[in-house]
Amino acid sequence: MKKRHIALAALGIIGIGAGTAAYVATPTIHEGAPGETPELGRFGEYSVGTQELTLSMPGRLTFGTLGMATGATEPETRELQVRVYYPAEARSVAPQITYSHTMNPPAMEPVTLEFAGRAHADAPAMGTEQVGGKLPLVIMSHGFNGWNTQFSNLAEHIASHGYVVASIDHADMTIEATSDFLLSFSRVLVSRSLDQRQVLEQLQAASGPDAEGFNALIDPEQVAVIGYSMGGYGALATAGGDYDYDSETFATVPSDALDQLRAAGSEDVGVGAVIAFAPWGGQPDNRVWSSETLSKMTAPVLVVSGSQDDVSNHAEGVSWVFDQLTGTNRHMLVFREARHNIVGNAFDLPEDAPFRTAEFLKEPVWRQGRINGINQHFVTAFLDLHLKGDEDKAGYLDVPTVDANAGTWETSFGEQLNGKFAGDSEPEHWRGFQRRWAAGLEMYSKAAGE
């Protein structure tokens, strides 16, 4: 027994020695992010400022419960809150913001959520000379009954890498009783893409020669739309994947309101990239597209899904959408065993919060922080590739194995890599991930025509 203890101690010394040597060679430096975060999931070089705007959406139509039966509509000017994130002057210019939102689950006590952000409220925007020119614009769109700071971690991250991000609060009708659901959802069916289009058009118009502040940073020709769930439903249409208006899903929408959506869908607003998290609308029982309409999209698409999504239906809905996008190059990142909540801030819920709140915000299997770091990594690679023309980022998306678990990375006995990211020397491992940490994921890729 004594000899065995000595042998184990010797082995420990060997391991410590190897680990120490590796640590000196490859120190872990992940400022502002857990060490487990993939390479591009780390905060970027820019400080981030944030401001909230109120934008008016004129010329819209709305309807009530009676209108769903009679087809009656009335004119409306929608007022939407849009939170903008952008590269800002030095971090000391303003305190970092804490975002606050109160959820009102039907027939339950309200729940107030707070989330500590990294952005500086109302901080002055950097100038174009400081960031090397104009920056791409990214529109973000939440899911049904979400809000504009629900994904503030992702918005801040994108802005820190040199983008202007505009996150829309779609002001979905509050559901106070079960009977409100159908009306609220029917309105969302026509409002999501229209909201995205009008916000995009207004920000593009504000980026002219006399623009100031963050507006002066916007390149109106380089645009992406990111949407989650119903936001993804809207994003695909905004980027050219128009709906099948004969779908029974639109049966509760008055024809005048549907015609307004149809007219907008015929106009190209110049979206250059789309990221759709768990997009709703592909599942057989509520399918809003046809193979023909989706095939007309030409903007590259990144779809992100949970393999057990029971809202958008991964197997028959999200995957079907991915397969029908034959007019463009696309990728689909899959979190194995995850359900619908595969994006969003890692909120700390009060102990007495209704379980309904957790169901709306939390992923049952994956840690939210882990999901967020992975999302940030791939979103950065995708946007840099398609909006900034950074071809080096293609290697992060064109992974060597569909199943991340199948990737390999040879190391010597006792070698400690201390968080080193896979690069050119590790071609059989998912690029930008630490050894053994690219796990539980799948990445599918198809080129236009496939």
C-alpha positions as CSV (number, residue, x, y, z in Angstrom):
1,M,0.0,0.0,0.0
2,K,2.8,2.4,0.8
3,K,4.5,1.8,-2.6
4,R,1.2,2.5,-4.3
5,H,0.9,5.9,-2.5
6,I,4.4,6.8,-3.6
7,A,3.6,5.9,-7.2
8,L,0.4,8.0,-7.2
9,A,2.3,10.9,-5.7
10,A,5.0,10.6,-8.4
11,L,2.3,10.6,-11.1
12,G,0.7,13.7,-9.5
13,I,4.1,15.5,-9.6
14,I,4.5,14.6,-13.3
15,G,1.0,15.9,-14.0
16,I,1.6,19.1,-12.1
17,G,4.9,19.7,-13.9
18,A,3.3,19.1,-17.3
19,G,0.4,21.3,-16.4
20,T,2.6,24.1,-15.2
21,A,4.7,24.1,-18.3
22,A,1.5,24.1,-20.5
23,Y,0.1,27.0,-18.4
24,V,3.1,29.1,-19.0
25,A,2.9,28.4,-22.8
26,T,-0.8,28.9,-23.1
27,P,-2.3,31.0,-20.3
28,T,-6.0,31.2,-20.0
29,I,-7.1,34.8,-20.8
30,H,-10.8,35.3,-21.1
31,E,-11.5,38.8,-19.8
32,G,-15.2,39.2,-19.0
33,A,-16.2,35.7,-19.9
34,P,-16.0,32.3,-18.2
35,G,-13.0,30.2,-19.3
36,E,-15.3,27.7,-20.9
37,T,-16.5,30.3,-23.5
38,P,-15.4,29.5,-27.1
39,E,-12.9,31.8,-28.7
40,L,-15.3,34.2,-30.5
41,G,-17.8,34.2,-27.6
42,R,-15.5,36.6,-25.7
43,F,-16.3,40.2,-25.5
44,G,-14.8,42.3,-28.3
45,E,-12.4,45.2,-28.4
46,Y,-15.0,48.0,-28.1
47,S,-16.8,49.4,-25.1
48,V,-20.5,49.4,-25.7
49,G,-23.1,52.2,-25.3
50,T,-26.8,51.8,-25.3
51,Q,-29.8,54.1,-25.8
52,E,-33.5,53.5,-26.1
53,L,-35.5,55.1,-28.9
54,T,-39.2,55.4,-29.5
55,L,-40.0,54.9,-33.2
56,S,-43.4,55.5,-34.8
57,M,-44.6,53.0,-37.3
58,P,-47.3,54.9,-39.4
59,G,-49.7,53.4,-41.9
60,R,-50.4,50.2,-40.1
61,L,-53.7,48.3,-39.6
62,T,-54.9,46.6,-36.5
63,F,-57.9,44.6,-35.5
64,G,-59.8,43.3,-32.5
65,T,-61.6,40.1,-31.6
66,L,-64.6,41.0,-33.7
67,G,-62.3,41.7,-36.6
68,M,-61.0,38.2,-36.6
69,A,-64.6,37.1,-37.4
70,T,-65.7,40.0,-39.6
71,G,-62.5,41.1,-41.3
72,A,-62.8,44.6,-39.9
73,T,-59.6,46.6,-39.4
74,E,-58.7,50.1,-38.3
75,P,-55.6,52.3,-39.0
76,E,-52.9,52.5,-36.4
77,T,-49.6,54.2,-35.8
78,R,-47.5,51.8,-33.7
79,E,-45.1,53.1,-31.2
80,L,-42.2,50.8,-30.5
81,Q,-39.3,51.0,-28.1
82,V,-36.0,50.1,-29.8
83,R,-32.9,49.6,-27.7
84,V,-29.7,50.4,-29.7
85,Y,-26.2,49.1,-28.8
86,Y,-23.1,50.5,-30.4
87,P,-19.3,51.0,-29.9
88,A,-18.9,53.8,-27.4
89,E,-16.2,56.0,-25.9
90,A,-14.1,54.8,-23.0
91,R,-15.7,52.6,-20.3
92,S,-15.7,55.4,-17.7
93,V,-18.1,57.7,-19.6
94,A,-21.2,56.3,-17.9
95,P,-22.1,53.5,-15.4
96,Q,-22.9,50.1,-16.7
97,I,-26.6,49.6,-17.1
98,T,-28.9,47.2,-15.2
99,Y,-31.8,46.1,-17.3
100,S,-35.2,45.7,-15.7
101,H,-38.4,44.1,-17.0
102,T,-41.6,43.0,-15.3
103,M,-43.3,39.9,-16.6
104,N,-47.0,39.5,-16.0
105,P,-48.0,35.8,-16.3
106,P,-51.8,35.5,-16.7
107,A,-53.6,35.0,-13.3
108,M,-50.2,35.2,-11.5
109,E,-48.3,37.8,-9.5
110,P,-45.9,39.9,-11.7
111,V,-42.2,39.0,-11.6
112,T,-39.6,41.7,-12.0
113,L,-36.3,40.5,-13.6
114,E,-33.1,42.4,-13.4
115,F,-29.9,41.7,-15.4
116,A,-26.6,43.4,-15.0
117,G,-25.4,44.6,-18.4
118,R,-21.9,45.6,-19.7
119,A,-23.1,48.5,-21.8
120,H,-22.9,52.1,-20.6
121,A,-26.3,54.0,-20.7
122,D,-26.4,56.9,-23.1
123,A,-22.6,56.8,-23.7
124,P,-21.3,58.8,-26.7
125,A,-20.8,56.7,-29.8
126,M,-17.3,56.4,-31.2
127,G,-16.6,58.1,-34.5
128,T,-16.2,56.3,-37.8
129,E,-12.5,57.2,-37.8
130,Q,-12.1,55.3,-34.5
131,V,-13.7,52.2,-35.7
132,G,-12.3,52.2,-39.2
133,G,-15.4,53.3,-41.1
134,K,-19.1,52.5,-41.2
135,L,-20.4,49.4,-39.3
136,P,-23.0,46.8,-40.2
137,L,-26.5,47.1,-38.7
138,V,-28.1,44.2,-36.9
139,I,-31.8,44.1,-36.2
140,M,-32.9,41.9,-33.3
141,S,-36.4,40.6,-32.8
142,H,-37.7,38.7,-29.8
143,G,-40.3,35.9,-29.5
144,F,-44.0,36.0,-28.6
145,N,-44.5,38.2,-25.5
146,G,-40.7,38.8,-25.1
147,W,-39.0,42.2,-24.8
148,N,-36.1,44.1,-26.2
149,T,-33.5,43.4,-23.5
150,Q,-34.3,39.7,-23.1
151,F,-31.1,39.0,-25.2
152,S,-29.1,42.0,-24.0
153,N,-26.0,39.8,-23.5
154,L,-26.0,38.8,-27.2
155,A,-26.7,42.4,-28.3
156,E,-23.8,43.8,-26.2
157,H,-21.5,41.1,-27.4
158,I,-22.2,41.8,-31.1
159,A,-21.8,45.6,-30.6
160,S,-18.4,45.0,-28.9
161,H,-17.2,43.4,-32.1
162,G,-18.0,46.4,-34.2
163,Y,-21.7,46.5,-35.1
164,V,-24.7,48.7,-34.4
165,V,-27.5,46.5,-32.9
166,A,-31.1,47.6,-32.8
167,S,-33.3,45.4,-30.6
168,I,-37.1,45.8,-31.0
169,D,-39.7,45.7,-28.3
170,H,-42.7,44.5,-30.4
171,A,-45.2,45.5,-27.7
172,D,-47.2,42.3,-28.1
173,M,-50.7,42.5,-26.6
174,T,-50.6,41.4,-23.0
175,I,-52.4,38.1,-22.3
176,E,-54.6,38.6,-19.3
177,A,-56.8,35.6,-19.9
178,T,-56.8,32.5,-22.1
179,S,-59.3,34.2,-24.5
180,D,-56.6,36.9,-25.2
181,F,-54.1,34.4,-26.7
182,L,-55.7,34.0,-30.1
183,L,-56.1,37.7,-30.7
184,S,-52.6,38.6,-29.5
185,F,-51.0,35.8,-31.6
186,S,-53.0,36.7,-34.7
187,R,-51.7,40.3,-34.4
188,V,-48.1,39.0,-34.1
189,L,-48.5,37.0,-37.3
190,V,-48.8,40.2,-39.3
191,S,-46.7,42.5,-37.1
192,R,-43.4,40.8,-36.8
193,S,-41.9,41.2,-40.2
194,L,-43.6,44.6,-40.7
195,D,-42.0,45.9,-37.5
196,Q,-38.6,44.6,-38.5
197,R,-38.9,46.2,-41.9
198,Q,-40.0,49.6,-40.7
199,V,-37.4,49.8,-37.9
200,L,-34.7,48.8,-40.5
201,E,-36.0,51.4,-43.0
202,Q,-36.0,54.2,-40.4
203,L,-32.5,53.4,-39.2
204,Q,-31.2,53.2,-42.7
205,A,-32.8,56.6,-43.4
206,A,-31.3,58.1,-40.3
207,S,-27.8,57.1,-41.3
208,G,-27.4,59.7,-44.1
209,P,-24.6,62.2,-44.6
210,D,-25.8,64.5,-41.7
211,A,-26.2,61.7,-39.2
212,E,-24.8,62.0,-35.7
213,G,-24.1,59.7,-32.8
214,F,-24.6,56.0,-33.4
215,N,-26.6,56.8,-36.6
216,A,-23.4,58.0,-38.2
217,L,-21.8,54.6,-37.6
218,I,-24.5,52.7,-39.6
219,D,-23.7,51.2,-43.0
220,P,-27.2,50.9,-44.5
221,E,-25.9,48.5,-47.1
222,Q,-24.7,45.9,-44.6
223,V,-27.7,44.5,-42.7
224,A,-28.5,41.4,-40.7
225,V,-31.7,40.3,-38.9
226,I,-31.6,38.1,-35.9
227,G,-34.9,36.6,-34.6
228,Y,-36.0,34.1,-31.9
229,S,-39.1,32.0,-32.3
230,M,-41.7,34.5,-33.7
231,G,-38.9,36.8,-34.3
232,G,-37.3,34.1,-36.5
233,Y,-40.7,33.7,-38.2
234,G,-40.5,37.4,-39.1
235,A,-36.8,37.5,-39.9
236,L,-37.0,34.8,-42.6
237,A,-39.8,36.7,-44.3
238,T,-38.1,40.1,-44.0
239,A,-35.1,38.6,-45.7
240,G,-37.1,37.3,-48.7
241,G,-38.7,34.0,-47.5
242,D,-42.2,35.3,-48.1
243,Y,-45.2,33.4,-46.6
244,D,-47.7,31.0,-48.2
245,Y,-50.7,33.3,-47.6
246,D,-53.1,30.4,-48.3
247,S,-51.9,28.7,-45.1
248,E,-54.7,28.0,-42.6
249,T,-52.6,29.6,-39.9
250,F,-53.5,33.0,-41.3
251,A,-57.3,32.2,-41.1
252,T,-57.8,34.5,-38.1
253,V,-56.1,37.5,-39.8
254,P,-58.4,40.0,-41.6
255,S,-57.7,40.1,-45.4
256,D,-56.8,43.8,-45.4
257,A,-54.1,43.2,-42.7
258,L,-52.8,40.2,-44.6
259,D,-52.7,42.2,-47.8
260,Q,-50.5,44.8,-46.1
261,L,-48.1,42.0,-45.1
262,R,-48.2,40.5,-48.6
263,A,-47.4,43.9,-50.2
264,A,-44.4,44.4,-47.9
265,G,-43.2,40.9,-48.6
266,S,-42.7,41.7,-52.2
267,E,-40.2,44.4,-51.4
268,D,-36.5,43.7,-51.0
269,V,-35.0,45.6,-48.0
270,G,-31.5,44.4,-48.6
271,V,-30.9,42.0,-45.8
272,G,-27.5,40.4,-46.2
273,A,-27.6,37.7,-43.5
274,V,-30.2,36.0,-41.2
275,I,-29.8,34.2,-37.9
276,A,-33.0,32.4,-36.9
277,F,-33.1,30.9,-33.3
278,A,-35.8,28.2,-33.1
279,P,-37.9,29.8,-35.9
280,W,-41.6,29.2,-35.5
281,G,-43.8,28.4,-38.5
282,G,-42.3,25.3,-40.2
283,Q,-44.1,22.7,-38.2
284,P,-46.8,20.7,-40.2
285,D,-49.7,21.8,-38.1
286,N,-48.9,25.6,-38.5
287,R,-46.8,25.7,-41.6
288,V,-46.7,29.3,-43.0
289,W,-44.2,28.7,-45.9
290,S,-44.1,26.5,-48.9
291,S,-40.9,25.0,-50.3
292,E,-41.2,27.5,-53.2
293,T,-41.4,30.6,-51.0
294,L,-38.5,29.6,-48.8
295,S,-36.4,28.7,-51.9
296,K,-36.5,32.3,-53.0
297,M,-34.3,33.5,-50.1
298,T,-30.7,34.3,-51.2
299,A,-29.3,35.8,-48.0
300,P,-27.1,33.3,-46.1
301,V,-28.8,31.8,-43.0
302,L,-27.7,30.4,-39.7
303,V,-30.4,28.4,-38.0
304,V,-30.0,27.5,-34.3
305,S,-32.2,24.9,-32.7
306,G,-32.7,22.5,-29.8
307,S,-33.1,18.9,-30.9
308,Q,-36.1,18.4,-28.6
309,D,-37.8,21.7,-29.4
310,D,-41.4,21.1,-28.7
311,V,-42.7,24.5,-29.7
312,S,-41.2,25.0,-33.1
313,N,-40.8,21.3,-33.6
314,H,-37.2,20.6,-34.5
315,A,-37.6,17.4,-36.4
316,E,-40.6,18.4,-38.6
317,G,-40.5,22.2,-38.4
318,V,-37.1,23.8,-37.9
319,S,-35.2,21.1,-39.9
320,W,-37.8,21.3,-42.6
321,V,-37.2,25.1,-42.9
322,F,-33.5,24.5,-43.1
323,D,-33.9,22.0,-45.9
324,Q,-36.1,24.2,-48.0
325,L,-33.7,27.2,-48.1
326,T,-32.3,25.9,-51.3
327,G,-31.5,29.3,-52.8
328,T,-28.8,30.1,-50.3
329,N,-25.9,28.8,-48.3
330,R,-26.9,27.9,-44.8
331,H,-25.8,26.3,-41.5
332,M,-27.8,24.8,-38.7
333,L,-26.4,24.5,-35.2
334,V,-28.2,22.0,-33.0
335,F,-28.0,21.8,-29.2
336,R,-28.7,18.2,-28.5
337,E,-31.5,17.5,-26.0
338,A,-32.3,21.2,-25.7
339,R,-35.9,22.4,-26.1
340,H,-37.1,25.9,-27.2
341,N,-35.3,28.3,-25.0
342,I,-31.9,28.2,-26.6
343,V,-31.1,31.9,-26.5
344,G,-31.5,34.7,-23.8
345,N,-30.0,36.2,-20.7
346,A,-29.3,33.9,-17.8
347,F,-31.8,35.5,-15.4
348,D,-31.7,34.7,-11.7
349,L,-35.3,34.2,-10.8
350,P,-36.8,35.0,-7.4
351,E,-37.3,31.9,-5.3
352,D,-41.1,32.5,-5.3
353,A,-41.3,33.1,-9.1
354,P,-44.1,31.1,-10.7
355,F,-42.8,28.0,-12.5
356,R,-44.4,29.5,-15.7
357,T,-41.7,32.1,-15.6
358,A,-38.9,29.5,-15.6
359,E,-40.6,27.6,-18.4
360,F,-40.6,30.8,-20.5
361,L,-36.9,31.7,-19.8
362,K,-35.0,28.6,-18.9
363,E,-33.5,25.7,-20.8
364,P,-34.1,22.4,-18.9
365,V,-30.9,20.6,-19.9
366,W,-28.3,23.1,-20.9
367,R,-26.9,25.9,-18.6
368,Q,-27.9,29.2,-20.0
369,G,-24.4,30.7,-19.6
370,R,-23.0,27.8,-21.6
371,I,-25.5,28.2,-24.4
372,N,-24.9,32.0,-24.5
373,G,-21.2,31.6,-25.0
374,I,-21.6,29.2,-27.8
375,N,-24.3,31.3,-29.5
376,Q,-22.0,34.4,-29.2
377,H,-19.1,32.4,-30.8
378,F,-21.1,31.3,-33.9
379,V,-23.1,34.5,-34.3
380,T,-19.8,36.5,-34.4
381,A,-18.3,34.1,-37.0
382,F,-21.4,34.2,-39.1
383,L,-21.8,38.0,-39.1
384,D,-18.1,38.7,-39.6
385,L,-18.0,36.3,-42.6
386,H,-21.1,37.6,-44.4
387,L,-21.3,41.3,-43.4
388,K,-17.6,42.2,-43.1
389,G,-16.2,39.7,-45.6
390,D,-13.8,38.1,-43.1
391,E,-13.2,34.8,-44.9
392,D,-11.1,33.5,-42.0
393,K,-14.3,33.1,-40.0
394,A,-15.6,30.5,-42.4
395,G,-13.4,27.9,-40.6
396,Y,-15.4,28.4,-37.4
397,L,-18.6,27.4,-39.3
398,D,-17.3,24.7,-41.7
399,V,-16.6,22.3,-38.9
400,P,-14.7,19.0,-39.6
401,T,-17.4,16.7,-38.1
402,V,-21.2,17.1,-38.0
403,D,-21.2,15.7,-34.4
404,A,-18.9,17.8,-32.2
405,N,-18.2,14.8,-30.0
406,A,-16.5,13.1,-32.9
407,G,-13.8,15.7,-33.2
408,T,-10.3,14.7,-32.2
409,W,-7.3,16.6,-30.8
410,E,-4.2,14.6,-30.0
411,T,-2.2,15.5,-26.9
412,S,0.8,13.9,-25.1
413,F,0.5,12.1,-21.8
414,G,-0.1,14.6,-19.0
415,E,-0.3,17.6,-21.2
416,Q,-2.5,20.4,-19.9
417,L,-3.7,22.9,-22.5
418,N,-5.3,25.3,-20.0
419,G,-8.1,26.5,-22.3
420,K,-6.2,26.7,-25.5
421,F,-8.6,27.1,-28.5
422,A,-8.4,24.8,-31.5
423,G,-6.9,26.4,-34.5
424,D,-5.0,25.5,-37.6
425,S,-3.0,22.9,-35.8
426,E,-6.1,21.0,-34.7
427,P,-8.0,20.5,-38.0
428,E,-10.2,17.6,-36.7
429,H,-11.6,19.6,-33.8
430,W,-14.3,22.3,-33.9
431,R,-12.3,25.5,-34.3
432,G,-12.3,28.0,-31.4
433,F,-13.4,25.4,-28.8
434,Q,-11.2,24.0,-26.1
435,R,-10.2,20.3,-26.2
436,R,-13.1,18.1,-25.0
437,W,-15.5,21.1,-24.7
438,A,-17.0,20.9,-28.2
439,A,-19.6,18.5,-27.1
440,G,-23.4,18.0,-27.3
441,L,-23.6,20.0,-30.6
442,E,-24.2,19.3,-34.2
443,M,-23.6,21.5,-37.2
444,Y,-25.2,20.9,-40.6
445,S,-24.2,22.8,-43.7
446,K,-25.7,23.0,-47.2
447,A,-24.8,25.1,-50.2
448,A,-27.2,26.9,-52.5
449,G,-28.8,24.3,-54.7
450,E,-28.7,21.6,-52.1
